[in-house]
Amino acid sequence: MMDITYPKVTIVTVVRNGEKVIEKTIKSVINQNYPNLEYIVVDGDSQDDTKSIILKYSQYISKYISEPDSGIYDAMNKAAKLASGVWINYMNAGDYFYANDSLSSLTEALNSDADVIFAGVKEVLVDDLETRYFHKMPRPIVEIWRYMPICHQATMVRLSCQQEYGFNTSYIWCADHDMLARMYRDSKKFVSQDVLFCVFDCSGGSTREIMLYIKERWKLSKGLVPLYTRLIQYGGEWISCNIWGKLISIIKSFLPTSTIIKLRRLRGTAGI
């Protein structure tokens, strides 16, 4: 019988002014039963109570820095330079593991020759009407030209690859997607695990500048599929955003809450 080994895993939490959510994330990390864990916290010089909350758990944190940065991807790049694990995962403030054995559930994959491991996520979507939950598993990697296979919270990247490719901080929304796309171009090995790994509040996605989000995905898809395929995909998204999206918003403004919720049930967008 083969001996089980536990490659060192670096978990990173990036935060700025996250006093309401940081403690839940920290507890989620330090309660993992995986025996070979490094925990790095990068704070963007928070001005609320975040720092004092982090310091309460200093005995569990391998490395901690607090200083101004140029945004989330800059902070995530800083963390990669500090990391010493074989694998790295970003479980940022407000995110948390699905269970205490989430990391342990990936032990076999962590011992493989993969460069990237994808797992499942429980998404939380909160709006003015209700809170919805969705269980999502990774999309096929061949679809990376248009979709992020799964959120970065449910992604493990071999640290050597993370340090080699890094996040392109010229992206506002899609630096994680772009990095994976570049790795895919270079034929890195991706594997998926059919297991729920983390919980991610994706409500903030509704605040994205949609046109910028489309533009960034158009940019990172270059060279992955033919130009006409990209034009169909992103042209369709542009039309949806600028015509159908606005029309639907107007219609929704006239509908009672109960009707909108019923329509969600009918369309299958009500969650679980």
N, C-alpha and C positions, 0 to 999 in steps of 0.2 A: 504494500500500500504506500502510495506516495506521501511524503511528509508535507503538511500544509505550511506554507510560508506566507508571511504578511509583509509585502513590500511597503516601505514607508510612504505614507500619504500625507501631503500637506493640504490642510484646509485653510482657506483664506476668507476672512470677513473684512470687507471694505465698508466704511460707514462715515457719514457726516451728519451731525445733528439728528441722531437716530435714537434719542433717549426712550422713545415709546416702544421701540421694537428690538433694540440691540440685545437685551437680556435674554429674550426667548431664543434668539439665534445662538448666542454663546452657550446656553444650557443645552441646546440641541447638539452642538458640536462636542462639548465635554462629556456628554452622556453616551456617546458612541462607544460600543464595546469592542471596537477594532483596536488591537493591541499595539500598533505602531503608527502613531499619529503625531504630526507636528501641526500646531495651530498658530497662524499669523493673523494679527489684527492691524489693519492700516486705517487710521482715523484722519480725516481731512481737516484737522484742527477745529473740531466741533466747538460751538459756542454755547451749547446747552449742557445737560447733565451726562452726556454720553461718556466722557472721559472717566468720571468717577465710577460709573457703572462698570466700565471695562476693568478698571483697577481693582474692583472687588473680586475679580476672577484671575488676577495676575498669576497666581500659582499654576494655572492651567494653560497659560498662554506662552508659547515658546518665544515669540518675537512680537514686539509692539512698537509702532511708531505713530506719532501724531504731528502732522505738519501740513501746510497748505499743499494742494495739488491742482492739476489742471483738469480735473474731472474723474469720473469713475474708472475709465480705461487707463488713465495715467496711474492712478492708485493701484490698479490690478497689475500693471507692468512692474511697479515698484515691488509688489509682493513677490512676484515671480523671481526677481533678482535675489530676494532674501531666502527663498525656499531651498530646502535640501532633500525633499522627498523624491521618490521615483515617480509619483503621480501628484497632480495638483487639481484641486477643485475649488471653485469660488462659491461660497455660501454666504452671500452678502447680507447686510442688516435687513431684517424682515423676512428672510428666507429661513427655512429649517428642514432638517431631515425628517423623512416620513416616519421612521421608527429608530429605536436605539441600535438596531442591527443593520441599518441601511448600508453602511460601508462594508460590514462583514458579508453581506449578501452578494457582494461583487468580488469576493476573494479569488475565485477561480479566474475571472476575467483579468483581475489585477496581476495575476501570474502569467498571463498570456503574452504573446508578442504584439498585441494591439498597440496602436499609438493613441487612439481615442476610444473611450467607452461611453456609450449613451445608455441611459436608463429612463424609467418613466417618471412622470411628475403629476402631482395633484395640484391643479390650478384653481385658484380662488379668484373669482371675478365679482367685485362689488360695484353696484351702481345705485342710482336713487330709488330703484324699484325693489331690488332683492339682492341676496348673496347667492351666487351659483358656484358649483364645484364641478370640475371636469377631470377625469382620469385620462391622461394622454401618454402614449408610448411613442418612441422615436419614429419619425418618417424615414423612408428609404434614403440612403445617402445620395443616390443619383438625383434626388430632387433638390440638392443643396443649392443649385443655381437660383432657385426661387424661394425656398423656405429654409429657415434654420431648422435642422432636424429635431431638435428639442432645446429647451432653454439651457443656458450655461450652468445653472444650478444642478442640472441632472447630467452634467458632462464631466468626465474625468479625462484629463489630457496628460500624456507622458511629459514630465517636467522638461526634459531635454528639448522636446518639440515646442513647448510653450515658450521657453527661453529663446529658441531659434527664430520662431515666427513672430511672437508677440502680438499685441493689439495695436493696430494702426489708429492713433488717436485723432486722426483727421475725421474719422467717423464719429457721429454723435450717437447713433442708435445701433449700428450694425458692426462694430469692430469685432465682436465675438464671432458673428456669422462670417465676416470677411476672413478672419484667421483660419477658420475651419475650411472655408472654400479654397484658400491657398494651399492648405495641407492636402486637400482632395486632389487639386491639380498635380501635386507632387506624388500622388499615389501612396499616401500614408494609409495605414490600415485602420479601418473603423469597424467596431463591433457594437451590437445592440443587445441589451439585456431586458427581458420582459418582466421587469420588477419595478414597483413604485419606489422611488428613491428619495424624493424631496417634496416639499410643499412650497408653492410659489404664488404670491399674490400678484396677479398680472393686471390688476385694475389700472395701474399706472400707464399701461400701453395705450389707453384711450386718450392720454394727454400728448401723445406723439404728434409731431408735425408730420401728418400723413404724406404730404408730397415729398418731404425730405426723406422719409422712410422708404418711399418708392424709389427715389433717386439713388439712395445708397445701395439698395439691393440691385438696381439696374447696373450700377458701377461694378459691384463685386461679381456679378454674373458674367462679365465679359470673358469670352474665350471658353466658357464651359458648355455653351450650346450655341447654335447658329443665331445670327442677328435677327432673322425673321421670327424665331421662336421667342426671343426676348421681347421683340416689338409687340407680339400678340399678347404675351403675359402682362407686361407693364403698361402697354397701351390700354388693355382692358381694365387694369387697376386704376389708371388715370381717369378713365370714363366713369368707372364705378364711384370713385371718390368725388369727382366734380359734378356728376349728374345724378346718378342713382342715389348716392349717399345723401346728397342735399334733399332730394325728393322724399326719401324715406324719413329723414329727420322732420320734414314739414308734416308728413302724414302722422308720424308718431305724436307730434305736439297736439293733435286733435283727438287722439285716442285715449280712453280711460286706462288706468294702470292695469285693471283686471283683464282687459282685452289684449294688451301688449304681452302680459304673462301667458295668456292662453295661446297666443300666436307663437311664442317661444316654445311652448310644449309641442305644438303642431309641427314646427320646423326642426325640432330636435336640438334646439339651442338652450334648453332649460337646465342643462347639467344633470347631475345624478342626485 
